[in-house]
Amino acid sequence: MTRLNIKEATELTLEIGRILLQSGATANRVELMMHKVCTSFGYPHTESYVTPTGIFLSVSDNRDQITTSIKRIENRRIDLGKITRISHMVHDVEKEFCKGGICSLNAEQFKAKLQQIENEKPYPNWLTILCGGLTSGCFCLLFGGSWAEFGVAYAVGVLVSLSLRFLGKLQINNFLMHILGAALVVSFAKLLDLVVPGIKLDNIIIGGIMLLVPGLAFVNAIRDTMSGDLVSGTARAVEALFLAVGIAAGSGVMLKLWALWGF
Amino acid sequence: MQPFDRFTLMQFLWAALSILGFSIRVNLKGSKILLLALGGGLSWAFYLIFLYYSDSLLYSIFGASILVCAYSEIVARAVKVPVSVFVTCVIIPLVPGSSLYYAMQAYIAGNHAAASVHIYKALLISGTIAMAIAVVSSVTNIIYRLFNRF
């Protein structure tokens, strides 16, 4: 039974906010979660301001101490599973571990819990790569492809997921990654077209592109704007727009190059 | 095409499978990915059914988005997953990826009129989905507040 001091509370809350924001939660949700955690730790007078690239958090104990921290958020990576687990943990903190500011765990144990969520093993690589193929193949069927086209789209999806994973290791920025990804979709489809006779490329390329479409940024932009977080709403809308333009540019340039080559 | 024939069923299955793949790619675990897949399939099936009866693209997108957002608001609360996670995944089949591609293809071919038509379509579809999500989340907020008050 301990009471977290103001520094520990700030640190833990920022860490929770960082993980949520990096995995792609909306600003409103991050603010809500951080406020919940701080209230459970016994600091109800908390103000936070969240943008897609940074968190400002100010924790006060209502007497003489106030701590303000800023966290810059880089390399965001979509991981909806992490958001779910953090939400569960915040719920547990609220209902189980902390009652009226008195916590049954100390800061180290909370940190260990967060570390555990952070390090939890994702699905094995081969499974996510195969699922990339499944997604693009099924979208190809959905937009009216035949079974042969499904096969090709599956192969394209697998190859693109593989190369995206490789590109992710190089730490290039998101925008460039989408341009390259779209270019790769078109190239792989064109290459397989040389081998497999009698397929139409349109549906295959659309299936591959659906892997890259910024659906999360788009939905988050709407939800942020609706909840009144105008800054992060517009920021995410612009992000979605830029990614869409990037995808179009990447695939367009590659299509033109292949067309110039004579295929 | 009839609204409830084999074609719709197959399309439902494919949409569900693609969303299953998508939810594994974004690292969701447990039995909830089956519910997500069901939601993804439903969104496309609703779209096809609306399209059959109304013959209007935007109306179908709007109706399907409304229904599927309501589905995800309910189910997400039941299985204790953040609603935004759910909505993001199930809305994916309606996202206008194909319009984007066709617009780009028309631009490359130098056919600016067709390209503008497709871009306009993509923008309208995105706007419609946005509207539907906004409507459902606002209505849910109001209902939630009413229930908490009384």
Interface residues (C-beta under 8 A of the other chain):
Chain A: A25 T26 R29 I78 D79 L80 G81 K82 I83 T84 S87 H88 H91 P122 Y123 L127 T128 C131 G132 G133 L134 T135 S136 G137 C138 F139 L141 L142 F143 S161 D202 I205 I206 I209 M210 V213 G215 L216 F218 V219 N220 I222 R223 M226 A244 I247 A248 S251 G252 L255 K256 A259
Chain B: M10 Q11 W14 A15 L17 S18 I19 L20 G21 F22 S23 I24 R25 V26 N27 L28 K29 W44 K80 V81 P82 S84 V85 V87 T88 C89 I91 I92 P93 V95 G97 S98 L100 Y101 Y102 A103 M104 Q105 Y107 I108 S126 I129 A130 I133 A134 S137 S138
